[in-house]
Amino acid sequence: MNSATLSILSAAAAGAPPAWTTFIPFIGMGLVFYFFLLRPQMQQQKAQKAKIDGLKKGDQVVTGGGLIGRILKVDDAHVELELGPNVKVRAVRSTIADVLQPGQPAND
């Protein structure tokens, strides 16, 4: 190469931004994705797991199918629910959707 070509190439290279700057938009999108989608979902899953781990006899719960009942017995994987007088069912513990507060209405 002659000196004129070399000086043109070095001038073009000096004016170009560094190659790593092309990744800045992708990093920004990744951060937005994490803070607006992944992080809230992880916090919600953590709260649901804490609810399920804290189940005890006498709690009123709502199952994933919408049934409201009172817990009679809690095992590692199952709970026994009383849905009404003389109506008892076993449910998988992970299908409990929510624990009702004492002041909320139940099906009694």
C-alpha positions, 0 to 999 in steps of 0.5 A: 500500500502506498502512503495515500491509501494508508492515510485514508484508511487510518483517517476512516478508522479514527472517525469510527466508533468502537465496535463494542458500542453496537451492543449498547442497545441490546444490553439496554433491551436486556435490562428493560426485559429483566426489570419489567418482565423477569424480576416481577415474575420471580418475586410473584413466584417467591410470594406464592411459594411462601404462601404454600409453604405457610399453609396450616390447619384451619386456613381458608383457601381457594384452589386453582379450580376456584373451590373455597375450603378450609384445610383439615390436614396438611401433608408434604404434597397434599392438603385435605380440604373441607368444602362443606358439611361432610364434603372432604377432598384431597388436593395437590398442595401446589394447586392452592391459589390463595389463602383467604384472610379471616374476614373474607367470606367463605362457603360455610 
